[in-house]
């Protein structure tokens, strides 16, 4: 579950007027992310480029792991099927 602090919740109008200030807070690691509210609903997230790259790297690792498991299961089923056909 995603959590956020009240400091991380900022309206889009406040962001547009103070973008540099909020960008500095992220760059200086004062806050990790900013949740942008539009009409009192979460609309976007602003985070550092390095944090975004870390998230993408994790997603790519997860995808590779998922594909490896699928491939392993596919070949395991083929081997098991072949062995059962040989009545071993």
N, C-alpha and C positions, 0 to 999 in steps of 0.2 A: 504494500500500500504506500502511496506517495504521501509524504507529509510536508508541511510548510509552516513557517512562522509568520506572524503578522507583519514582520519587517519585510518578508519576501513577497507579500501581496501588495501590488501597486496598480492603480488604475491606469489605463492607457493614456488618459489626458495628463496625468502627473508624469508618466514616463516621457511623453512627448515634450513636456516643458523642462524636464530635468535629465534628459538622456545621458549627458556627459557625466553627471554625478553618479548615476546608477551604474554606468559602465565602469567608472573608477572603482566603485565598491566591489564589483565582480573581479576586476583586474587585480585589485589589492587583496583579494581573498577575504574581504570583510563579510561577504555573503556568497553562497555557492550558486544561487540561482534567483531569478526574479520571475514570479508568476504574474503575468499581465492580465488584468481584469478588464473586460469590456462589458458594459451593462451588468456589472456585478457577477459575471461568470468568467471562469478561467478561459482565457483565449489563446495565450501563448506563453512560452518560457524563454527567458534570456539567460544564457550561461556562457562561460568562457569557451573559447575554441578548443582548448586542451581537454576540458571536461566532455565536450561533444565528441571529440575524437576518441576518448576513452570509451564512451558509450558505444560508438560505432564499432570499435575494436572488439568489445565484449559481444556485441550482436553477431559479428562475423565469426568469432570463435564458437559461439553457440550454434550457429548455422553449420559450420564445418563438423562439429561434434554430432549434431543431429543427422547429417548426411552420412557420416561414418557408421553410426548405429544402424541406419536404414540399410546401408550396403552390407554390413556384417549380418544382419538378420536375413537379408535376401539370399546371401550365399549359404548361410547356415540351413535355411529351408531347402535349398537346392541339394546340399550334401545329404541332409536327412532324408529327403525324398529319394535320392539315388541309392542310399544305403538300404532303405526299406524295399526298394525294387529288387535289390540283390538278395533280399531275405537274410541279411546279416544281423 
